[in-house]
Amino acid sequence: MALDILKRQYDVLPSQKLLASYSKDIDKMPNMEIHLFGQVGYLTTDPRNLESMLSTQFEGELINKLSSVDWGLGSRRAGLFPMLGEGIFTQDGRPWKHSRELLRRQFVRINFKDLRTFDRHVDDLVASLSSSEGVVDLQPAFFRFTLATTNALLFGERASGLKDEDHDEFGRSFDYASMICAIRLRLADLEWAYKPKAFRRACETVKKYAGHFVHEALKQRDVGDQAKSGSQALILDLYQELQNADLVRDQLVHVLIAGRDTTACLMSWTFFMLVRHPRALERLKQEIEAFLPNGERLAKPQLHKLTYLRCILNESRFLRLYPQLPVNVRFARKTTLLPVGGGPDGESPVLIRRGAGVGYSVYHMHRRKSLYGEDADEFRPERWEGSELEHIGWGFMPFHGGPRICLGREFALMEASCGIVRILQDFPNLRLPLDVPKEPTGQERQSLTIVVSSAEGCKVLLS
């Protein structure tokens, strides 16, 4: 009945090494069938199955009626809905397509901006770090940085009317609500059984915070402040389409989880890896100095020349070892097939009955030795140089894949690159403190919510 799997999961939770506990089994068995309480579910890390679910069999969602779609969110919607409400992460079919198109237009606008638009926020980040002494945890600073840039560049203001404690309360509530959502997702159809009062209060705080931006944008529009309302194009465009402030607020919560959490984790994991791999850190500093001598500020032409920086980003958080969405699930809307996983050799199709869930772990797929070699668990940015991985295809899903591929991927890479480069320019002696343990990659303690972050933070010495 797979009760052993459940027991193992809950036994390992206190150690905060849940993902690591499954790595050996998944590497040996990339496709699994799981029986639990009379229900049948599946787990896959095979790129061919992921391509089928997220792209090949997704096409019907774009051109036909919803009933023709093979895969949907299923109980995932209910698990996330109290926190996120209506938006791209909780919608299927036509509502999802509409939400995505609304947000896509705004990210196109942002992607054409010069990197100088990040300068003010990078300056604030560096200033906050400069005032710190001794061992510094970069991770909280990165979460504040990405929240500030999301507020300013996507929502059009630096959160006027909000105090520092409002941002801090939002951050705590957001993190707590995300953790409870992750538990609810694991409960699948039993998500209704876990909705504690603290979770409801946290969701209210998150929605109130996002609602502030909607209120401010509509107020500026009504008084005719064209300068401010022009900078709040995302919110006003959403309102023009939806004509409902609560629905606009929900869309902003979706943007916040994408704009704040994922990029902050990318930056944290990047420095977490760099200070544990001094050769890679030194090579990156040399590349930055070569293309940006004497502390020159990063601009788009230089961004594309920093090839080793891109290798490091590929290898760290967004991208390979700590991917954006480490685990996910889809549910069969009708009886369908996965292309591989059946038969004695695992190369035959698998029949998936209507209502069955198929979990997929990008985290474990990115660590499969059959895809990345015997050192798949190791941080080695050089694997992205040359032709070693030129045919990796769906074996590498840095920003999800298919029609649901992340809209903010360029924004995230620009934001993270600006922050990383500037920190290394201003703190050339950045290093790992001697008393901080150095666990094997993947064996560190992790905080697994909707995203995966370091439970140990990212502790460094700056001087």
C-alpha positions as semicolon CSV with decimal commas, in nm:
position;residue;x (nm);y (nm);z (nm)
1;M;0,000;0,000;0,000
2;A;0,309;0,225;-0,009
3;L;0,270;0,302;0,361
4;D;0,646;0,260;0,386
5;I;0,682;0,559;0,155
6;L;0,456;0,770;0,374
7;K;0,640;0,661;0,689
8;R;0,976;0,740;0,536
9;Q;0,853;1,082;0,427
10;Y;0,737;1,180;0,773
11;D;1,036;1,023;0,947
12;V;1,276;1,231;0,742
13;L;1,087;1,562;0,766
14;P;1,259;1,680;1,088
15;S;1,601;1,639;0,924
16;Q;1,492;1,869;0,638
17;K;1,645;1,629;0,386
18;L;1,329;1,499;0,222
19;L;1,445;1,534;-0,138
20;A;1,782;1,375;-0,065
21;S;1,614;1,073;0,095
22;Y;1,458;0,972;-0,237
23;S;1,753;1,041;-0,466
24;K;1,902;0,690;-0,481
25;D;1,569;0,517;-0,543
26;I;1,460;0,760;-0,813
27;D;1,792;0,742;-0,993
28;K;1,751;0,363;-1,019
29;M;1,379;0,377;-1,103
30;P;1,294;0,687;-1,309
31;N;0,933;0,566;-1,343
32;M;0,733;0,432;-1,047
33;E;0,378;0,312;-0,987
34;I;0,256;0,378;-0,632
35;H;-0,045;0,217;-0,462
36;L;-0,180;0,403;-0,161
37;F;-0,514;0,346;0,013
38;G;-0,656;0,178;-0,294
39;Q;-0,549;0,459;-0,527
40;V;-0,286;0,434;-0,801
41;G;-0,040;0,715;-0,866
42;Y;0,280;0,752;-1,062
43;L;0,613;0,927;-1,032
44;T;0,842;0,999;-1,325
45;T;1,173;1,169;-1,393
46;D;1,193;1,057;-1,755
47;P;1,230;1,356;-1,991
48;R;1,014;1,184;-2,252
49;N;0,721;1,164;-2,013
50;L;0,761;1,523;-1,903
51;E;0,767;1,642;-2,262
52;S;0,450;1,445;-2,330
53;M;0,260;1,581;-2,029
54;L;0,376;1,941;-2,048
55;S;0,402;1,997;-2,421
56;T;0,293;1,727;-2,667
57;Q;-0,037;1,647;-2,492
58;F;-0,085;2,005;-2,379
59;E;-0,148;2,134;-2,727
60;G;-0,519;2,057;-2,712
61;E;-0,557;2,309;-2,431
62;L;-0,462;2,587;-2,666
63;I;-0,680;2,504;-2,964
64;N;-0,966;2,281;-2,855
65;K;-1,223;2,269;-2,577
66;L;-1,110;2,193;-2,224
67;S;-1,253;1,840;-2,240
68;S;-0,989;1,743;-2,496
69;V;-0,697;1,813;-2,260
70;D;-0,513;1,505;-2,132
71;W;-0,363;1,670;-1,822
72;G;-0,478;1,926;-1,566
73;L;-0,396;2,069;-1,223
74;G;-0,650;1,854;-1,037
75;S;-0,624;1,890;-0,659
76;R;-0,325;2,122;-0,698
77;R;-0,569;2,409;-0,761
78;A;-0,755;2,351;-0,435
79;G;-0,430;2,311;-0,242
80;L;-0,297;2,650;-0,353
81;F;-0,619;2,847;-0,390
82;P;-0,659;2,989;-0,035
83;M;-0,325;3,166;-0,072
84;L;-0,303;3,242;-0,443
85;G;-0,662;3,275;-0,561
86;E;-0,726;3,296;-0,937
87;G;-0,418;3,311;-1,160
88;I;-0,177;3,124;-1,383
89;F;-0,068;2,878;-1,111
90;T;-0,422;2,771;-1,023
91;Q;-0,594;2,779;-1,361
92;D;-0,632;2,546;-1,659
93;G;-0,772;2,596;-2,007
94;R;-0,915;2,926;-2,125
95;P;-0,887;3,109;-1,788
96;W;-0,518;3,014;-1,772
97;K;-0,459;3,126;-2,131
98;H;-0,628;3,460;-2,060
99;S;-0,424;3,520;-1,742
100;R;-0,101;3,427;-1,913
101;E;-0,160;3,664;-2,202
102;L;-0,235;3,951;-1,961
103;L;0,092;3,895;-1,775
104;R;0,294;3,820;-2,088
105;R;0,242;4,171;-2,224
106;Q;0,386;4,323;-1,908
107;F;0,692;4,098;-1,900
108;V;0,764;4,186;-2,261
109;R;0,765;4,552;-2,153
110;I;0,997;4,480;-1,859
111;N;1,238;4,270;-2,065
112;F;1,311;4,566;-2,291
113;K;1,423;4,780;-2,000
114;D;1,789;4,859;-1,950
115;L;1,969;4,689;-1,662
116;R;2,013;5,033;-1,506
117;T;1,656;5,000;-1,381
118;F;1,790;4,755;-1,121
119;D;2,063;4,991;-0,997
120;R;1,864;5,159;-0,721
121;H;1,766;4,826;-0,570
122;V;2,113;4,677;-0,606
123;D;2,251;4,988;-0,435
124;D;2,012;4,930;-0,144
125;L;2,114;4,564;-0,125
126;V;2,486;4,646;-0,119
127;A;2,432;4,922;0,137
128;S;2,249;4,686;0,370
129;L;2,530;4,430;0,341
130;S;2,803;4,693;0,388
131;S;2,665;4,780;0,730
132;S;2,688;4,417;0,845
133;E;2,976;4,273;1,043
134;G;3,104;3,921;1,097
135;V;2,912;3,628;0,950
136;V;2,633;3,752;0,723
137;D;2,333;3,552;0,601
138;L;2,271;3,665;0,243
139;Q;1,942;3,479;0,201
140;P;1,712;3,720;0,392
141;A;1,876;4,014;0,213
142;F;1,802;3,853;-0,123
143;F;1,436;3,803;-0,033
144;R;1,409;4,172;0,058
145;F;1,589;4,269;-0,263
146;T;1,367;4,066;-0,495
147;L;1,052;4,187;-0,320
148;A;1,163;4,548;-0,368
149;T;1,241;4,502;-0,737
150;T;0,912;4,323;-0,799
151;N;0,718;4,600;-0,626
152;A;0,895;4,876;-0,817
153;L;0,944;4,733;-1,166
154;L;0,627;4,527;-1,200
155;F;0,384;4,707;-0,969
156;G;0,516;5,055;-1,044
157;E;0,608;5,191;-0,702
158;R;0,836;5,144;-0,405
159;A;0,544;5,044;-0,186
160;S;0,451;5,395;-0,073
161;G;0,228;5,390;0,232
162;L;0,382;5,066;0,360
163;K;0,626;5,052;0,651
164;D;0,922;4,819;0,694
165;E;0,720;4,613;0,940
166;D;0,449;4,569;0,674
167;H;0,702;4,415;0,438
168;D;0,841;4,198;0,716
169;E;0,495;4,079;0,817
170;F;0,416;4,003;0,456
171;G;0,738;3,803;0,420
172;R;0,670;3,594;0,730
173;S;0,309;3,531;0,627
174;F;0,407;3,450;0,271
175;D;0,668;3,197;0,383
176;Y;0,433;3,033;0,632
177;A;0,143;3,016;0,386
178;S;0,375;2,864;0,123
179;M;0,486;2,596;0,370
180;I;0,126;2,502;0,453
181;C;0,036;2,500;0,083
182;A;0,317;2,251;0,023
183;I;0,169;2,019;0,288
184;R;-0,179;2,060;0,140
185;L;-0,044;1,968;-0,204
186;R;0,095;1,642;-0,064
187;L;-0,248;1,565;0,083
188;A;-0,398;1,589;-0,270
189;D;-0,777;1,536;-0,250
190;L;-0,758;1,553;0,130
191;E;-0,629;1,911;0,124
192;W;-0,951;2,026;0,292
193;A;-0,844;1,847;0,609
194;Y;-0,553;2,085;0,673
195;K;-0,640;2,452;0,686
196;P;-0,524;2,583;1,026
197;K;-0,632;2,924;1,156
198;A;-0,277;3,058;1,131
199;F;-0,277;2,963;0,762
200;R;-0,599;3,152;0,702
201;R;-0,460;3,458;0,879
202;A;-0,138;3,438;0,676
203;C;-0,335;3,420;0,350
204;E;-0,534;3,727;0,456
205;T;-0,210;3,916;0,521
206;V;-0,070;3,820;0,180
207;K;-0,387;3,930;0,003
208;K;-0,402;4,256;0,200
209;Y;-0,044;4,335;0,098
210;A;-0,111;4,272;-0,272
211;G;-0,442;4,459;-0,246
212;H;-0,253;4,770;-0,133
213;F;-0,093;4,803;-0,476
214;V;-0,427;4,764;-0,652
215;H;-0,583;5,031;-0,430
216;E;-0,294;5,273;-0,490
217;A;-0,298;5,225;-0,866
218;L;-0,673;5,281;-0,894
219;K;-0,650;5,586;-0,668
220;Q;-0,378;5,745;-0,883
221;R;-0,578;5,671;-1,196
222;D;-0,890;5,832;-1,049
223;V;-0,707;6,155;-0,952
224;G;-0,547;6,175;-1,294
225;D;-0,184;6,127;-1,193
226;Q;-0,059;6,012;-1,532
227;A;0,305;5,984;-1,424
228;K;0,228;5,732;-1,150
229;S;-0,052;5,550;-1,328
230;G;0,176;5,502;-1,629
231;S;0,429;5,321;-1,412
232;Q;0,152;5,097;-1,281
233;A;0,063;4,964;-1,624
234;L;0,048;4,601;-1,510
235;I;-0,219;4,666;-1,248
236;L;-0,427;4,901;-1,463
237;D;-0,409;4,668;-1,762
238;L;-0,527;4,380;-1,544
239;Y;-0,810;4,590;-1,404
240;Q;-0,922;4,704;-1,748
241;E;-0,954;4,339;-1,851
242;L;-1,093;4,190;-1,528
243;Q;-1,296;4,481;-1,385
244;N;-1,258;4,331;-1,039
245;A;-1,007;4,451;-0,782
246;D;-0,998;4,116;-0,599
247;L;-0,915;3,927;-0,919
248;V;-0,637;4,178;-0,995
249;R;-0,507;4,131;-0,640
250;D;-0,495;3,755;-0,693
251;Q;-0,294;3,798;-1,011
252;L;-0,043;4,009;-0,820
253;V;0,001;3,736;-0,558
254;H;0,097;3,499;-0,840
255;V;0,349;3,755;-0,967
256;L;0,489;3,796;-0,614
257;I;0,560;3,426;-0,567
258;A;0,735;3,416;-0,903
259;G;0,915;3,748;-0,863
260;R;1,022;3,719;-0,500
261;D;1,081;3,356;-0,406
262;T;1,234;3,201;-0,714
263;T;1,493;3,472;-0,784
264;A;1,588;3,508;-0,419
265;C;1,649;3,133;-0,404
266;L;1,850;3,147;-0,727
267;M;2,083;3,408;-0,579
268;S;2,107;3,229;-0,243
269;W;2,192;2,891;-0,392
270;T;2,441;3,052;-0,632
271;F;2,642;3,205;-0,347
272;F;2,586;2,895;-0,134
273;M;2,767;2,698;-0,404
274;L;3,030;2,958;-0,494
275;V;3,173;2,999;-0,143
276;R;3,202;2,619;-0,122
277;H;3,382;2,604;-0,457
278;P;3,661;2,866;-0,445
279;R;3,795;2,784;-0,792
280;A;3,460;2,856;-0,954
281;L;3,427;3,173;-0,746
282;E;3,771;3,294;-0,851
283;R;3,711;3,220;-1,218
284;L;3,382;3,413;-1,208
285;K;3,550;3,713;-1,043
286;Q;3,817;3,709;-1,313
287;E;3,552;3,702;-1,587
288;I;3,368;3,995;-1,428
289;E;3,688;4,198;-1,402
290;A;3,779;4,123;-1,764
291;F;3,449;4,251;-1,905
292;L;3,367;4,506;-1,634
293;P;3,704;4,650;-1,525
294;N;3,734;4,875;-1,220
295;G;3,381;4,813;-1,099
296;E;3,207;4,912;-1,422
297;R;2,831;4,856;-1,398
298;L;2,672;4,567;-1,584
299;A;2,477;4,644;-1,904
300;K;2,297;4,412;-2,145
301;P;2,583;4,390;-2,399
302;Q;2,819;4,262;-2,127
303;L;2,556;4,029;-1,980
304;H;2,573;3,805;-2,287
305;K;2,953;3,800;-2,270
306;L;2,962;3,665;-1,913
307;T;2,944;3,306;-2,028
308;Y;3,083;3,152;-1,710
309;L;2,823;3,337;-1,505
310;R;2,554;3,174;-1,719
311;C;2,720;2,834;-1,665
312;I;2,705;2,892;-1,289
313;L;2,340;2,995;-1,302
314;N;2,263;2,688;-1,515
315;E;2,430;2,467;-1,257
316;S;2,281;2,621;-0,943
317;R;1,931;2,717;-0,847
318;F;1,704;2,801;-1,136
319;L;1,862;2,582;-1,330
320;R;1,997;2,238;-1,247
321;L;2,083;2,140;-0,889
322;Y;1,807;2,348;-0,726
323;P;1,537;2,401;-0,990
324;Q;1,261;2,659;-0,976
325;L;0,980;2,411;-0,901
326;P;1,153;2,101;-0,758
327;V;0,845;1,875;-0,761
328;N;0,510;1,906;-0,934
329;V;0,209;1,698;-1,036
330;R;-0,049;1,667;-1,310
331;F;-0,374;1,471;-1,312
332;A;-0,521;1,282;-1,605
333;R;-0,844;1,444;-1,725
334;K;-0,915;1,137;-1,934
335;T;-0,759;0,794;-1,975
336;T;-0,434;0,852;-2,159
337;L;-0,078;0,724;-2,206
338;L;0,269;0,808;-2,092
339;P;0,515;0,718;-2,368
340;V;0,759;0,521;-2,149
341;G;0,779;0,345;-1,814
342;G;0,597;0,017;-1,890
343;G;0,713;-0,330;-1,987
344;P;1,012;-0,529;-1,860
345;D;1,263;-0,273;-1,984
346;G;1,057;0,036;-1,898
347;E;1,046;0,146;-2,260
348;S;0,679;0,067;-2,331
349;P;0,385;0,308;-2,287
350;V;0,195;0,321;-1,958
351;L;-0,184;0,345;-1,940
352;I;-0,290;0,625;-1,705
353;R;-0,654;0,611;-1,607
354;R;-0,871;0,918;-1,571
355;G;-0,818;1,092;-1,236
356;A;-0,477;0,938;-1,167
357;G;-0,199;1,171;-1,058
358;V;0,149;1,171;-1,207
359;G;0,411;1,339;-0,995
360;Y;0,731;1,454;-1,155
361;S;1,050;1,568;-0,989
362;V;1,267;1,805;-1,188
363;Y;1,498;1,814;-0,886
364;H;1,575;1,445;-0,921
365;M;1,573;1,441;-1,301
366;H;1,844;1,708;-1,297
367;R;2,056;1,477;-1,080
368;R;2,016;1,159;-1,283
369;K;2,351;1,005;-1,366
370;S;2,210;0,865;-1,690
371;L;2,156;1,224;-1,805
372;Y;2,440;1,419;-1,642
373;G;2,710;1,160;-1,580
374;E;2,855;1,006;-1,268
375;D;2,918;1,349;-1,114
376;A;2,554;1,453;-1,154
377;D;2,530;1,537;-0,782
378;E;2,830;1,768;-0,798
379;F;2,847;2,141;-0,868
380;R;3,049;2,163;-1,190
381;P;2,959;2,469;-1,402
382;E;3,204;2,360;-1,671
383;R;2,960;2,087;-1,782
384;W;2,769;2,365;-1,964
385;E;3,070;2,459;-2,176
386;G;3,121;2,291;-2,509
387;S;2,899;2,011;-2,640
388;E;2,864;1,789;-2,332
389;L;2,495;1,872;-2,284
390;E;2,397;1,999;-2,627
391;H;2,136;1,720;-2,666
392;I;1,995;1,733;-2,312
393;G;1,655;1,856;-2,438
394;W;1,375;1,799;-2,187
395;G;1,631;1,659;-1,944
396;F;1,692;2,022;-1,846
397;M;1,387;2,222;-1,732
398;P;1,520;2,543;-1,579
399;F;1,193;2,736;-1,612
400;H;0,936;2,458;-1,639
401;G;0,851;2,376;-2,004
402;G;0,600;2,381;-2,284
403;P;0,323;2,644;-2,300
404;R;0,350;2,701;-1,922
405;I;0,718;2,797;-1,939
406;C;0,801;3,076;-1,693
407;L;0,708;3,423;-1,823
408;G;0,959;3,598;-1,600
409;R;1,268;3,398;-1,691
410;E;1,452;3,687;-1,862
411;F;1,356;3,929;-1,585
412;A;1,483;3,683;-1,323
413;L;1,815;3,624;-1,495
414;M;1,874;3,998;-1,545
415;E;1,787;4,074;-1,182
416;A;1,999;3,793;-1,040
417;S;2,294;3,870;-1,266
418;C;2,297;4,237;-1,164
419;G;2,293;4,146;-0,797
420;I;2,555;3,871;-0,822
421;V;2,800;4,079;-1,026
422;R;2,771;4,383;-0,803
423;I;2,820;4,184;-0,482
424;L;3,137;4,024;-0,619
425;Q;3,263;4,364;-0,733
426;D;3,201;4,530;-0,397
427;F;3,298;4,235;-0,177
428;P;3,596;4,068;-0,351
429;N;3,696;3,884;-0,032
430;L;3,359;3,708;0,003
431;R;3,417;3,357;0,138
432;L;3,280;3,073;0,349
433;P;3,325;3,115;0,727
434;L;3,554;2,854;0,877
435;D;3,296;2,732;1,129
436;V;3,016;2,678;0,873
437;P;2,979;2,305;0,789
438;K;3,037;2,199;0,430
439;E;2,796;1,917;0,350
440;P;2,804;1,723;0,021
441;T;2,590;1,892;-0,244
442;G;2,226;1,794;-0,195
443;Q;2,282;1,676;0,165
444;E;2,242;2,021;0,319
445;R;1,923;2,096;0,512
446;Q;1,652;2,233;0,283
447;S;1,326;2,416;0,335
448;L;1,078;2,263;0,090
449;T;0,766;2,472;0,030
450;I;0,646;2,553;-0,321
451;V;1,013;2,627;-0,393
452;V;1,325;2,484;-0,227
453;S;1,553;2,711;-0,025
454;S;1,842;2,653;0,211
455;A;1,724;2,586;0,566
456;E;2,074;2,692;0,675
457;G;2,059;3,025;0,495
458;C;2,358;3,144;0,296
459;K;2,623;3,243;0,551
460;V;2,935;3,421;0,429
461;L;3,212;3,655;0,534
462;L;3,221;3,972;0,326
463;S;3,555;4,118;0,433
